[in-house]
Amino acid sequence: MAQVNDKLIGAAMLGIGTFVFTYYSIWTLVMPFVDEDHAVRKLFPPQWFAIAIPVFLLAVGVTGIFGFLSFVMLKSGKKAAKKST
Amino acid sequence: MARAQRLGTLLATIGGIWLLGLIGMLPLPETVQTHIWPVLPLLFVVSLGSYAFINIGYNLVAFRECPEAYHELMQEIQEAKDDLRAKNVDIS
């Protein structure tokens, strides 16, 4: 059924979004105040990753978007050049 | 256009305040100044992305299907197909 599939995807997106938001917020806003030997430190990697992972994903994402844009533009430019000849 | 200008002004103001805090002109606690303040733009982008995700997911889940309207629509489609087939229009 298309509805159940949609609802599953929706619930999954909801869960992922909430998890990412809360985890990242705690990671960046709360962890700097937590002592080194607290138990909660085991759940979160070092602060460096809190910056590295989003920056890396952003770089990959922006590269992908611009690459896709340039690919589409080149293709349409080639098509226009072919048509005019 | 006015909405984009308002958004641009708001972003510029917040960005200005953040830059002030970055160069040390705001009275911030030690840990906040060194660890939290520089990461705020990243937190903003991540929050924006997760907000969009949550929005889409929630609307997918909370979309109210109307079974009666669905059946009625299917019936109308069937009637239209039969009608057109009777008039010799090729419908699979």
Backbone of each chain as nested JSON, in Angstrom:
{
  "chains": [
    {"id": "A", "residues": [
      {"number": 1, "name": "MET", "atoms": {"N": [0.84, -1.192, 0.0], "CA": [0.0, 0.0, 0.0], "C": [0.872, 1.237, 0.0]}},
      {"number": 2, "name": "ALA", "atoms": {"N": [0.553, 2.19, -0.834], "CA": [1.388, 3.389, -0.936], "C": [1.34, 4.17, 0.369]}},
      {"number": 3, "name": "GLN", "atoms": {"N": [0.198, 4.118, 1.082], "CA": [0.102, 4.954, 2.279], "C": [1.037, 4.443, 3.365]}},
      {"number": 4, "name": "VAL", "atoms": {"N": [1.079, 3.129, 3.583], "CA": [1.932, 2.6, 4.648], "C": [3.389, 2.909, 4.353]}},
      {"number": 5, "name": "ASN", "atoms": {"N": [3.773, 2.743, 3.067], "CA": [5.157, 3.039, 2.705], "C": [5.515, 4.487, 2.98]}},
      {"number": 6, "name": "ASP", "atoms": {"N": [4.583, 5.403, 2.593], "CA": [4.828, 6.822, 2.834], "C": [4.942, 7.103, 4.313]}},
      {"number": 7, "name": "LYS", "atoms": {"N": [4.051, 6.471, 5.092], "CA": [4.073, 6.758, 6.521], "C": [5.362, 6.242, 7.143]}},
      {"number": 8, "name": "LEU", "atoms": {"N": [5.848, 5.087, 6.643], "CA": [7.107, 4.564, 7.183], "C": [8.252, 5.531, 6.902]}},
      {"number": 9, "name": "ILE", "atoms": {"N": [8.32, 5.983, 5.635], "CA": [9.375, 6.935, 5.276], "C": [9.253, 8.183, 6.122]}},
      {"number": 10, "name": "GLY", "atoms": {"N": [8.008, 8.669, 6.292], "CA": [7.804, 9.873, 7.089], "C": [8.255, 9.683, 8.519]}},
      {"number": 11, "name": "ALA", "atoms": {"N": [7.867, 8.535, 9.112], "CA": [8.272, 8.286, 10.489], "C": [9.791, 8.174, 10.599]}},
      {"number": 12, "name": "ALA", "atoms": {"N": [10.421, 7.53, 9.597], "CA": [11.88, 7.408, 9.628], "C": [12.546, 8.778, 9.553]}},
      {"number": 13, "name": "MET", "atoms": {"N": [12.028, 9.64, 8.64], "CA": [12.609, 10.985, 8.522], "C": [12.42, 11.769, 9.811]}},
      {"number": 14, "name": "LEU", "atoms": {"N": [11.235, 11.623, 10.406], "CA": [10.968, 12.304, 11.673], "C": [11.972, 11.875, 12.733]}},
      {"number": 15, "name": "GLY", "atoms": {"N": [12.165, 10.533, 12.837], "CA": [13.09, 10.026, 13.832], "C": [14.515, 10.502, 13.601]}},
      {"number": 16, "name": "ILE", "atoms": {"N": [14.97, 10.414, 12.337], "CA": [16.339, 10.823, 12.025], "C": [16.532, 12.302, 12.319]}},
      {"number": 17, "name": "GLY", "atoms": {"N": [15.545, 13.12, 11.893], "CA": [15.671, 14.556, 12.126], "C": [15.762, 14.891, 13.595]}},
      {"number": 18, "name": "THR", "atoms": {"N": [14.848, 14.308, 14.399], "CA": [14.875, 14.594, 15.831], "C": [16.171, 14.122, 16.461]}},
      {"number": 19, "name": "PHE", "atoms": {"N": [16.592, 12.902, 16.097], "CA": [17.812, 12.367, 16.699], "C": [19.01, 13.238, 16.379]}},
      {"number": 20, "name": "VAL", "atoms": {"N": [19.156, 13.601, 15.076], "CA": [20.314, 14.412, 14.673], "C": [20.302, 15.747, 15.406]}},
      {"number": 21, "name": "PHE", "atoms": {"N": [19.113, 16.361, 15.505], "CA": [19.043, 17.671, 16.145], "C": [19.437, 17.599, 17.612]}},
      {"number": 22, "name": "THR", "atoms": {"N": [18.818, 16.669, 18.357], "CA": [19.113, 16.597, 19.789], "C": [20.561, 16.184, 20.03]}},
      {"number": 23, "name": "TYR", "atoms": {"N": [21.037, 15.161, 19.293], "CA": [22.413, 14.699, 19.493], "C": [23.405, 15.816, 19.216]}},
      {"number": 24, "name": "TYR", "atoms": {"N": [23.221, 16.521, 18.093], "CA": [24.186, 17.563, 17.75], "C": [24.101, 18.732, 18.712]}},
      {"number": 25, "name": "SER", "atoms": {"N": [22.877, 19.073, 19.149], "CA": [22.75, 20.178, 20.098], "C": [23.462, 19.852, 21.398]}},
      {"number": 26, "name": "ILE", "atoms": {"N": [23.242, 18.645, 21.926], "CA": [23.933, 18.261, 23.159], "C": [25.434, 18.234, 22.927]}},
      {"number": 27, "name": "TRP", "atoms": {"N": [25.834, 17.69, 21.779], "CA": [27.254, 17.561, 21.479], "C": [27.962, 18.917, 21.513]}},
      {"number": 28, "name": "THR", "atoms": {"N": [27.329, 19.939, 20.887], "CA": [28.025, 21.223, 20.791], "C": [27.757, 22.134, 21.975]}},
      {"number": 29, "name": "LEU", "atoms": {"N": [26.548, 22.058, 22.559], "CA": [26.214, 23.034, 23.594], "C": [26.486, 22.537, 25.001]}},
      {"number": 30, "name": "VAL", "atoms": {"N": [26.387, 21.234, 25.24], "CA": [26.474, 20.725, 26.609], "C": [27.839, 20.122, 26.911]}},
      {"number": 31, "name": "MET", "atoms": {"N": [28.396, 19.365, 25.93], "CA": [29.623, 18.623, 26.214], "C": [30.811, 19.478, 26.652]}},
      {"number": 32, "name": "PRO", "atoms": {"N": [30.97, 20.731, 26.15], "CA": [32.123, 21.512, 26.656], "C": [32.103, 21.734, 28.161]}},
      {"number": 33, "name": "PHE", "atoms": {"N": [30.91, 21.651, 28.78], "CA": [30.832, 21.89, 30.219], "C": [30.98, 20.62, 31.026]}},
      {"number": 34, "name": "VAL", "atoms": {"N": [31.1, 19.464, 30.352], "CA": [31.148, 18.194, 31.074], "C": [32.594, 17.829, 31.347]}},
      {"number": 35, "name": "ASP", "atoms": {"N": [32.888, 17.344, 32.556], "CA": [34.257, 16.981, 32.915], "C": [34.728, 15.778, 32.117]}},
      {"number": 36, "name": "GLU", "atoms": {"N": [36.041, 15.613, 32.072], "CA": [36.624, 14.569, 31.239], "C": [36.27, 13.182, 31.709]}},
      {"number": 37, "name": "ASP", "atoms": {"N": [36.039, 13.001, 33.023], "CA": [35.85, 11.635, 33.503], "C": [34.388, 11.308, 33.778]}},
      {"number": 38, "name": "HIS", "atoms": {"N": [33.455, 12.113, 33.266], "CA": [32.038, 11.81, 33.442], "C": [31.629, 10.672, 32.508]}},
      {"number": 39, "name": "ALA", "atoms": {"N": [30.635, 9.869, 32.961], "CA": [30.219, 8.694, 32.171], "C": [29.673, 9.101, 30.811]}},
      {"number": 40, "name": "VAL", "atoms": {"N": [29.066, 10.283, 30.739], "CA": [28.378, 10.666, 29.507], "C": [29.364, 10.902, 28.365]}},
      {"number": 41, "name": "ARG", "atoms": {"N": [30.651, 11.137, 28.717], "CA": [31.671, 11.388, 27.686], "C": [31.807, 10.22, 26.721]}},
      {"number": 42, "name": "LYS", "atoms": {"N": [31.44, 9.002, 27.214], "CA": [31.62, 7.829, 26.345], "C": [30.639, 7.842, 25.19]}},
      {"number": 43, "name": "LEU", "atoms": {"N": [29.496, 8.581, 25.352], "CA": [28.495, 8.542, 24.294], "C": [28.845, 9.485, 23.147]}},
      {"number": 44, "name": "PHE", "atoms": {"N": [29.761, 10.448, 23.409], "CA": [30.029, 11.455, 22.391], "C": [31.499, 11.442, 22.021]}},
      {"number": 45, "name": "PRO", "atoms": {"N": [31.801, 11.422, 20.719], "CA": [33.205, 11.525, 20.298], "C": [33.792, 12.885, 20.67]}},
      {"number": 46, "name": "PRO", "atoms": {"N": [35.113, 13.079, 20.524], "CA": [35.719, 14.373, 20.878], "C": [35.113, 15.524, 20.092]}},
      {"number": 47, "name": "GLN", "atoms": {"N": [35.266, 16.727, 20.622], "CA": [34.645, 17.922, 20.022], "C": [35.045, 18.116, 18.579]}},
      {"number": 48, "name": "TRP", "atoms": {"N": [36.283, 17.692, 18.255], "CA": [36.8, 17.92, 16.904], "C": [35.833, 17.386, 15.859]}},
      {"number": 49, "name": "PHE", "atoms": {"N": [35.216, 16.194, 16.171], "CA": [34.317, 15.599, 15.189], "C": [33.026, 16.374, 15.055]}},
      {"number": 50, "name": "ALA", "atoms": {"N": [32.639, 17.081, 16.133], "CA": [31.405, 17.859, 16.061], "C": [31.521, 18.941, 15.01]}},
      {"number": 51, "name": "ILE", "atoms": {"N": [32.746, 19.365, 14.713], "CA": [32.957, 20.367, 13.682], "C": [33.313, 19.714, 12.365]}},
      {"number": 52, "name": "ALA", "atoms": {"N": [34.141, 18.649, 12.429], "CA": [34.651, 18.06, 11.194], "C": [33.544, 17.419, 10.37]}},
      {"number": 53, "name": "ILE", "atoms": {"N": [32.658, 16.67, 11.02], "CA": [31.643, 15.922, 10.262], "C": [30.694, 16.853, 9.506]}},
      {"number": 54, "name": "PRO", "atoms": {"N": [30.075, 17.865, 10.14], "CA": [29.196, 18.74, 9.349], "C": [29.948, 19.503, 8.273]}},
      {"number": 55, "name": "VAL", "atoms": {"N": [31.17, 19.974, 8.579], "CA": [31.919, 20.716, 7.566], "C": [32.211, 19.822, 6.368]}},
      {"number": 56, "name": "PHE", "atoms": {"N": [32.616, 18.591, 6.649], "CA": [32.908, 17.665, 5.552], "C": [31.66, 17.396, 4.719]}},
      {"number": 57, "name": "LEU", "atoms": {"N": [30.534, 17.126, 5.421], "CA": [29.293, 16.852, 4.69], "C": [28.858, 18.063, 3.869]}},
      {"number": 58, "name": "LEU", "atoms": {"N": [29.018, 19.269, 4.444], "CA": [28.666, 20.477, 3.709], "C": [29.531, 20.62, 2.467]}},
      {"number": 59, "name": "ALA", "atoms": {"N": [30.851, 20.388, 2.617], "CA": [31.748, 20.507, 1.465], "C": [31.337, 19.53, 0.375]}},
      {"number": 60, "name": "VAL", "atoms": {"N": [31.088, 18.273, 0.759], "CA": [30.673, 17.272, -0.226], "C": [29.356, 17.684, -0.865]}},
      {"number": 61, "name": "GLY", "atoms": {"N": [28.397, 18.144, -0.052], "CA": [27.092, 18.523, -0.574], "C": [27.162, 19.68, -1.547]}},
      {"number": 62, "name": "VAL", "atoms": {"N": [27.902, 20.724, -1.167], "CA": [28.001, 21.895, -2.045], "C": [28.716, 21.524, -3.331]}},
      {"number": 63, "name": "THR", "atoms": {"N": [29.79, 20.702, -3.217], "CA": [30.476, 20.24, -4.429], "C": [29.523, 19.478, -5.329]}},
      {"number": 64, "name": "GLY", "atoms": {"N": [28.712, 18.598, -4.708], "CA": [27.763, 17.822, -5.499], "C": [26.758, 18.701, -6.207]}},
      {"number": 65, "name": "ILE", "atoms": {"N": [26.229, 19.704, -5.485], "CA": [25.238, 20.587, -6.091], "C": [25.838, 21.363, -7.251]}},
      {"number": 66, "name": "PHE", "atoms": {"N": [27.03, 21.964, -7.024], "CA": [27.641, 22.737, -8.103], "C": [28.061, 21.85, -9.267]}},
      {"number": 67, "name": "GLY", "atoms": {"N": [28.514, 20.631, -8.948], "CA": [28.868, 19.712, -10.02], "C": [27.66, 19.353, -10.866]}},
      {"number": 68, "name": "PHE", "atoms": {"N": [26.548, 19.081, -10.183], "CA": [25.331, 18.756, -10.916], "C": [24.888, 19.932, -11.773]}},
      {"number": 69, "name": "LEU", "atoms": {"N": [24.933, 21.148, -11.182], "CA": [24.552, 22.345, -11.934], "C": [25.41, 22.507, -13.182]}},
      {"number": 70, "name": "SER", "atoms": {"N": [26.749, 22.391, -13.004], "CA": [27.637, 22.58, -14.152], "C": [27.404, 21.488, -15.19]}},
      {"number": 71, "name": "PHE", "atoms": {"N": [27.158, 20.264, -14.732], "CA": [26.901, 19.183, -15.687], "C": [25.672, 19.484, -16.534]}},
      {"number": 72, "name": "VAL", "atoms": {"N": [24.586, 19.913, -15.862], "CA": [23.361, 20.225, -16.59], "C": [23.578, 21.385, -17.544]}},
      {"number": 73, "name": "MET", "atoms": {"N": [24.304, 22.419, -17.077], "CA": [24.524, 23.585, -17.941], "C": [25.383, 23.223, -19.143]}},
      {"number": 74, "name": "LEU", "atoms": {"N": [26.421, 22.403, -18.914], "CA": [27.275, 22.009, -20.04], "C": [26.472, 21.216, -21.058]}},
      {"number": 75, "name": "LYS", "atoms": {"N": [25.621, 20.306, -20.522], "CA": [24.851, 19.475, -21.444], "C": [23.907, 20.331, -22.29]}},
      {"number": 76, "name": "SER", "atoms": {"N": [23.226, 21.303, -21.637], "CA": [22.296, 22.128, -22.394], "C": [23.052, 23.042, -23.345]}},
      {"number": 77, "name": "GLY", "atoms": {"N": [24.259, 23.491, -22.948], "CA": [25.061, 24.316, -23.844], "C": [25.489, 23.54, -25.076]}},
      {"number": 78, "name": "LYS", "atoms": {"N": [25.873, 22.257, -24.835], "CA": [26.282, 21.43, -25.981], "C": [25.109, 21.203, -26.917]}},
      {"number": 79, "name": "LYS", "atoms": {"N": [23.921, 21.013, -26.316], "CA": [22.742, 20.763, -27.138], "C": [22.416, 22.004, -27.978]}},
      {"number": 80, "name": "ALA", "atoms": {"N": [22.533, 23.187, -27.357], "CA": [22.247, 24.418, -28.096], "C": [23.26, 24.61, -29.215]}},
      {"number": 81, "name": "ALA", "atoms": {"N": [24.552, 24.294, -28.944], "CA": [25.573, 24.44, -29.994], "C": [25.289, 23.472, -31.142]}},
      {"number": 82, "name": "LYS", "atoms": {"N": [24.856, 22.256, -30.795], "CA": [24.57, 21.265, -31.833], "C": [23.405, 21.732, -32.699]}},
      {"number": 83, "name": "LYS", "atoms": {"N": [22.396, 22.318, -32.05], "CA": [21.211, 22.729, -32.803], "C": [21.54, 23.848, -33.779]}},
      {"number": 84, "name": "SER", "atoms": {"N": [22.452, 24.759, -33.385], "CA": [22.7, 25.921, -34.232], "C": [23.549, 25.554, -35.435]}},
      {"number": 85, "name": "THR", "atoms": {"N": [24.368, 24.475, -35.311], "CA": [25.228, 24.125, -36.459], "C": [24.402, 23.529, -37.581]}}
    ]},
    {"id": "B", "residues": [
      {"number": 1, "name": "MET", "atoms": {"N": [10.086, 40.186, -2.674], "CA": [11.353, 40.922, -2.529], "C": [11.496, 41.498, -1.138]}},
      {"number": 2, "name": "ALA", "atoms": {"N": [10.398, 41.991, -0.577], "CA": [10.456, 42.586, 0.764], "C": [10.778, 41.531, 1.808]}},
      {"number": 3, "name": "ARG", "atoms": {"N": [10.221, 40.316, 1.561], "CA": [10.477, 39.252, 2.53], "C": [11.941, 38.868, 2.522]}},
      {"number": 4, "name": "ALA", "atoms": {"N": [12.532, 38.811, 1.3], "CA": [13.957, 38.476, 1.212], "C": [14.785, 39.549, 1.9]}},
      {"number": 5, "name": "GLN", "atoms": {"N": [14.363, 40.809, 1.75], "CA": [15.124, 41.884, 2.408], "C": [15.057, 41.754, 3.909]}},
      {"number": 6, "name": "ARG", "atoms": {"N": [13.831, 41.435, 4.427], "CA": [13.702, 41.28, 5.868], "C": [14.574, 40.15, 6.376]}},
      {"number": 7, "name": "LEU", "atoms": {"N": [14.548, 39.018, 5.634], "CA": [15.375, 37.866, 6.042], "C": [16.843, 38.231, 5.996]}},
      {"number": 8, "name": "GLY", "atoms": {"N": [17.244, 38.97, 4.922], "CA": [18.646, 39.373, 4.795], "C": [19.075, 40.26, 5.931]}},
      {"number": 9, "name": "THR", "atoms": {"N": [18.198, 41.213, 6.313], "CA": [18.547, 42.11, 7.427], "C": [18.702, 41.319, 8.715]}},
      {"number": 10, "name": "LEU", "atoms": {"N": [17.746, 40.4, 8.954], "CA": [17.815, 39.609, 10.182], "C": [19.097, 38.796, 10.229]}},
      {"number": 11, "name": "LEU", "atoms": {"N": [19.428, 38.139, 9.101], "CA": [20.649, 37.335, 9.061], "C": [21.888, 38.199, 9.256]}},
      {"number": 12, "name": "ALA", "atoms": {"N": [21.883, 39.39, 8.634], "CA": [23.053, 40.261, 8.771], "C": [23.223, 40.706, 10.217]}},
      {"number": 13, "name": "THR", "atoms": {"N": [22.111, 41.028, 10.89], "CA": [22.215, 41.455, 12.293], "C": [22.765, 40.345, 13.165]}},
      {"number": 14, "name": "ILE", "atoms": {"N": [22.163, 39.154, 13.003], "CA": [22.631, 38.029, 13.827], "C": [24.092, 37.728, 13.511]}},
      {"number": 15, "name": "GLY", "atoms": {"N": [24.446, 37.778, 12.21], "CA": [25.836, 37.538, 11.831], "C": [26.774, 38.559, 12.436]}},
      {"number": 16, "name": "GLY", "atoms": {"N": [26.327, 39.827, 12.464], "CA": [27.149, 40.859, 13.07], "C": [27.385, 40.621, 14.544]}},
      {"number": 17, "name": "ILE", "atoms": {"N": [26.325, 40.275, 15.26], "CA": [26.458, 39.995, 16.699], "C": [27.405, 38.815, 16.91]}},
      {"number": 18, "name": "TRP", "atoms": {"N": [27.258, 37.778, 16.046], "CA": [28.125, 36.603, 16.19], "C": [29.589, 36.977, 15.955]}},
      {"number": 19, "name": "LEU", "atoms": {"N": [29.83, 37.835, 14.932], "CA": [31.206, 38.256, 14.656], "C": [31.777, 39.054, 15.819]}},
      {"number": 20, "name": "LEU", "atoms": {"N": [30.937, 39.921, 16.424], "CA": [31.391, 40.669, 17.591], "C": [31.833, 39.731, 18.701]}},
      {"number": 21, "name": "GLY", "atoms": {"N": [30.998, 38.694, 18.945], "CA": [31.36, 37.73, 19.968], "C": [32.623, 36.987, 19.613]}},
      {"number": 22, "name": "LEU", "atoms": {"N": [32.833, 36.757, 18.302], "CA": [33.999, 35.991, 17.861], "C": [35.289, 36.744, 18.152]}},
      {"number": 23, "name": "ILE", "atoms": {"N": [35.291, 38.084, 17.939], "CA": [36.533, 38.822, 18.155], "C": [36.7, 39.222, 19.611]}},
      {"number": 24, "name": "GLY", "atoms": {"N": [35.753, 38.824, 20.443], "CA": [35.959, 39.02, 21.879], "C": [35.368, 40.282, 22.439]}},
      {"number": 25, "name": "MET", "atoms": {"N": [34.506, 40.963, 21.695], "CA": [33.983, 42.229, 22.203], "C": [32.752, 42.044, 23.081]}},
      {"number": 26, "name": "LEU", "atoms": {"N": [32.241, 40.782, 23.197], "CA": [31.081, 40.548, 24.055], "C": [31.541, 39.856, 25.334]}},
      {"number": 27, "name": "PRO", "atoms": {"N": [30.925, 40.213, 26.475], "CA": [31.321, 39.563, 27.737], "C": [30.773, 38.149, 27.832]}},
      {"number": 28, "name": "LEU", "atoms": {"N": [31.546, 37.165, 27.372], "CA": [31.083, 35.786, 27.406], "C": [31.908, 34.976, 28.393]}},
      {"number": 29, "name": "PRO", "atoms": {"N": [31.292, 33.949, 29.004], "CA": [32.068, 33.06, 29.877], "C": [33.163, 32.337, 29.081]}},
      {"number": 30, "name": "GLU", "atoms": {"N": [34.152, 31.824, 29.81], "CA": [35.352, 31.284, 29.154], "C": [35.04, 30.135, 28.204]}},
      {"number": 31, "name": "THR", "atoms": {"N": [34.332, 29.101, 28.733], "CA": [34.049, 27.927, 27.892], "C": [33.195, 28.302, 26.703]}},
      {"number": 32, "name": "VAL", "atoms": {"N": [32.212, 29.183, 26.918], "CA": [31.349, 29.584, 25.819], "C": [32.172, 30.262, 24.733]}},
      {"number": 33, "name": "GLN", "atoms": {"N": [33.067, 31.122, 25.141], "CA": [33.838, 31.898, 24.158], "C": [34.711, 30.985, 23.301]}},
      {"number": 34, "name": "THR", "atoms": {"N": [35.372, 30.01, 23.935], "CA": [36.337, 29.208, 23.174], "C": [35.697, 28.033, 22.461]}},
      {"number": 35, "name": "HIS", "atoms": {"N": [34.692, 27.407, 23.105], "CA": [34.202, 26.148, 22.531], "C": [32.872, 26.279, 21.814]}},
      {"number": 36, "name": "ILE", "atoms": {"N": [31.965, 27.116, 22.319], "CA": [30.597, 27.071, 21.804], "C": [30.353, 28.144, 20.748]}},
      {"number": 37, "name": "TRP", "atoms": {"N": [30.842, 29.359, 20.992], "CA": [30.491, 30.462, 20.113], "C": [30.914, 30.228, 18.655]}},
      {"number": 38, "name": "PRO", "atoms": {"N": [32.157, 29.742, 18.404], "CA": [32.556, 29.556, 16.996], "C": [31.734, 28.499, 16.268]}},
      {"number": 39, "name": "VAL", "atoms": {"N": [31.114, 27.582, 17.01], "CA": [30.404, 26.482, 16.362], "C": [28.969, 26.859, 16.024]}},
      {"number": 40, "name": "LEU", "atoms": {"N": [28.506, 28.029, 16.496], "CA": [27.098, 28.386, 16.33], "C": [26.602, 28.372, 14.885]}},
      {"number": 41, "name": "PRO", "atoms": {"N": [27.357, 28.86, 13.882], "CA": [26.834, 28.778, 12.511], "C": [26.6, 27.346, 12.065]}},
      {"number": 42, "name": "LEU", "atoms": {"N": [27.51, 26.428, 12.442], "CA": [27.319, 25.021, 12.093], "C": [26.045, 24.492, 12.738]}},
      {"number": 43, "name": "LEU", "atoms": {"N": [25.854, 24.848, 14.021], "CA": [24.652, 24.41, 14.722], "C": [23.413, 24.926, 14.013]}},
      {"number": 44, "name": "PHE", "atoms": {"N": [23.502, 26.169, 13.504], "CA": [22.377, 26.753, 12.794], "C": [22.061, 25.961, 11.536]}},
      {"number": 45, "name": "VAL", "atoms": {"N": [23.109, 25.632, 10.769], "CA": [22.881, 24.896, 9.514], "C": [22.324, 23.516, 9.798]}},
      {"number": 46, "name": "VAL", "atoms": {"N": [22.887, 22.832, 10.811], "CA": [22.409, 21.483, 11.15], "C": [20.964, 21.543, 11.623]}},
      {"number": 47, "name": "SER", "atoms": {"N": [20.629, 22.572, 12.425], "CA": [19.262, 22.704, 12.901], "C": [18.312, 22.964, 11.751]}},
      {"number": 48, "name": "LEU", "atoms": {"N": [18.729, 23.807, 10.791], "CA": [17.902, 24.088, 9.625], "C": [17.607, 22.807, 8.852]}},
      {"number": 49, "name": "GLY", "atoms": {"N": [18.665, 22.011, 8.623], "CA": [18.482, 20.764, 7.887], "C": [17.575, 19.805, 8.611]}},
      {"number": 50, "name": "SER", "atoms": {"N": [17.789, 19.638, 9.926], "CA": [16.958, 18.69, 10.67], "C": [15.536, 19.207, 10.797]}},
      {"number": 51, "name": "TYR", "atoms": {"N": [15.352, 20.542, 10.85], "CA": [13.991, 21.081, 10.879], "C": [13.26, 20.733, 9.597]}},
      {"number": 52, "name": "ALA", "atoms": {"N": [13.945, 20.887, 8.462], "CA": [13.32, 20.534, 7.187], "C": [12.957, 19.056, 7.155]}},
      {"number": 53, "name": "PHE", "atoms": {"N": [13.887, 18.201, 7.637], "CA": [13.63, 16.765, 7.674], "C": [12.404, 16.452, 8.517]}},
      {"number": 54, "name": "ILE", "atoms": {"N": [12.368, 17.041, 9.727], "CA": [11.261, 16.767, 10.643], "C": [9.958, 17.237, 10.035]}},
      {"number": 55, "name": "ASN", "atoms": {"N": [9.979, 18.385, 9.366], "CA": [8.774, 18.929, 8.745], "C": [8.217, 17.975, 7.694]}},
      {"number": 56, "name": "ILE", "atoms": {"N": [9.118, 17.518, 6.803], "CA": [8.686, 16.605, 5.755], "C": [8.17, 15.306, 6.354]}},
      {"number": 57, "name": "GLY", "atoms": {"N": [8.931, 14.756, 7.3], "CA": [8.535, 13.495, 7.9], "C": [7.2, 13.589, 8.607]}},
      {"number": 58, "name": "TYR", "atoms": {"N": [7.005, 14.673, 9.376], "CA": [5.764, 14.816, 10.111], "C": [4.588, 14.936, 9.157]}},
      {"number": 59, "name": "ASN", "atoms": {"N": [4.763, 15.722, 8.076], "CA": [3.65, 15.886, 7.143], "C": [3.352, 14.595, 6.405]}},
      {"number": 60, "name": "LEU", "atoms": {"N": [4.401, 13.775, 6.152], "CA": [4.152, 12.478, 5.536], "C": [3.325, 11.594, 6.466]}},
      {"number": 61, "name": "VAL", "atoms": {"N": [3.65, 11.632, 7.755], "CA": [2.963, 10.752, 8.703], "C": [1.544, 11.228, 8.946]}},
      {"number": 62, "name": "ALA", "atoms": {"N": [1.358, 12.564, 9.065], "CA": [0.074, 13.103, 9.471], "C": [-0.845, 13.377, 8.302]}},
      {"number": 63, "name": "PHE", "atoms": {"N": [-0.475, 12.902, 7.108], "CA": [-1.314, 13.163, 5.94], "C": [-2.575, 12.327, 6.053]}},
      {"number": 64, "name": "ARG", "atoms": {"N": [-3.729, 13.0, 6.074], "CA": [-4.973, 12.27, 6.288], "C": [-5.507, 11.724, 4.97]}},
      {"number": 65, "name": "GLU", "atoms": {"N": [-5.497, 10.383, 4.871], "CA": [-6.072, 9.756, 3.689], "C": [-7.581, 9.677, 3.858]}},
      {"number": 66, "name": "CYS", "atoms": {"N": [-8.343, 9.987, 2.803], "CA": [-9.793, 9.872, 2.862], "C": [-10.195, 8.649, 2.062]}},
      {"number": 67, "name": "PRO", "atoms": {"N": [-10.519, 7.525, 2.712], "CA": [-10.824, 6.289, 1.968], "C": [-12.04, 6.435, 1.068]}},
      {"number": 68, "name": "GLU", "atoms": {"N": [-13.079, 7.176, 1.563], "CA": [-14.288, 7.305, 0.745], "C": [-13.979, 8.081, -0.524]}},
      {"number": 69, "name": "ALA", "atoms": {"N": [-13.217, 9.171, -0.381], "CA": [-12.88, 9.954, -1.572], "C": [-12.035, 9.122, -2.526]}},
      {"number": 70, "name": "TYR", "atoms": {"N": [-11.148, 8.275, -1.967], "CA": [-10.307, 7.412, -2.809], "C": [-11.167, 6.466, -3.626]}},
      {"number": 71, "name": "HIS", "atoms": {"N": [-12.108, 5.781, -2.94], "CA": [-12.959, 4.824, -3.664], "C": [-13.825, 5.523, -4.689]}},
      {"number": 72, "name": "GLU", "atoms": {"N": [-14.349, 6.687, -4.298], "CA": [-15.193, 7.438, -5.226], "C": [-14.4, 7.824, -6.464]}},
      {"number": 73, "name": "LEU", "atoms": {"N": [-13.163, 8.257, -6.235], "CA": [-12.313, 8.655, -7.358], "C": [-12.026, 7.462, -8.263]}},
      {"number": 74, "name": "MET", "atoms": {"N": [-11.692, 6.317, -7.656], "CA": [-11.408, 5.129, -8.475], "C": [-12.612, 4.747, -9.298]}},
      {"number": 75, "name": "GLN", "atoms": {"N": [-13.814, 4.868, -8.682], "CA": [-15.015, 4.524, -9.415], "C": [-15.236, 5.464, -10.585]}},
      {"number": 76, "name": "GLU", "atoms": {"N": [-14.997, 6.765, -10.331], "CA": [-15.168, 7.74, -11.41], "C": [-14.194, 7.467, -12.533]}},
      {"number": 77, "name": "ILE", "atoms": {"N": [-12.951, 7.092, -12.163], "CA": [-11.963, 6.778, -13.197], "C": [-12.433, 5.588, -14.022]}},
      {"number": 78, "name": "GLN", "atoms": {"N": [-12.97, 4.582, -13.336], "CA": [-13.445, 3.392, -14.045], "C": [-14.576, 3.738, -14.987]}},
      {"number": 79, "name": "GLU", "atoms": {"N": [-15.538, 4.533, -14.496], "CA": [-16.649, 4.937, -15.35], "C": [-16.166, 5.709, -16.563]}},
      {"number": 80, "name": "ALA", "atoms": {"N": [-15.207, 6.623, -16.334], "CA": [-14.697, 7.413, -17.461], "C": [-14.013, 6.506, -18.473]}},
      {"number": 81, "name": "LYS", "atoms": {"N": [-13.24, 5.513, -17.95], "CA": [-12.558, 4.596, -18.864], "C": [-13.569, 3.825, -19.701]}},
      {"number": 82, "name": "ASP", "atoms": {"N": [-14.6, 3.281, -19.038], "CA": [-15.61, 2.515, -19.773], "C": [-16.291, 3.381, -20.817]}},
      {"number": 83, "name": "ASP", "atoms": {"N": [-16.599, 4.611, -20.41], "CA": [-17.287, 5.517, -21.314], "C": [-16.447, 5.78, -22.566]}},
      {"number": 84, "name": "LEU", "atoms": {"N": [-15.165, 6.051, -22.333], "CA": [-14.285, 6.359, -23.458], "C": [-14.063, 5.127, -24.307]}},
      {"number": 85, "name": "ARG", "atoms": {"N": [-13.987, 3.964, -23.664], "CA": [-13.804, 2.724, -24.446], "C": [-14.993, 2.48, -25.334]}},
      {"number": 86, "name": "ALA", "atoms": {"N": [-16.2, 2.794, -24.794], "CA": [-17.408, 2.624, -25.608], "C": [-17.367, 3.541, -26.821]}},
      {"number": 87, "name": "LYS", "atoms": {"N": [-16.692, 4.708, -26.667], "CA": [-16.615, 5.626, -27.801], "C": [-15.388, 5.352, -28.66]}},
      {"number": 88, "name": "ASN", "atoms": {"N": [-14.81, 4.158, -28.502], "CA": [-13.689, 3.7, -29.348], "C": [-12.427, 4.529, -29.145]}},
      {"number": 89, "name": "VAL", "atoms": {"N": [-12.159, 5.001, -27.921], "CA": [-10.869, 5.606, -27.601], "C": [-10.003, 4.529, -26.957]}},
      {"number": 90, "name": "ASP", "atoms": {"N": [-8.762, 4.42, -27.385], "CA": [-7.91, 3.323, -26.948], "C": [-7.348, 3.605, -25.559]}},
      {"number": 91, "name": "ILE", "atoms": {"N": [-7.857, 2.87, -24.556], "CA": [-7.356, 3.021, -23.169], "C": [-6.917, 1.655, -22.693]}},
      {"number": 92, "name": "SER", "atoms": {"N": [-5.741, 1.579, -22.117], "CA": [-5.244, 0.279, -21.653], "C": [-6.085, -0.223, -20.496]}}
    ]}
  ]
}
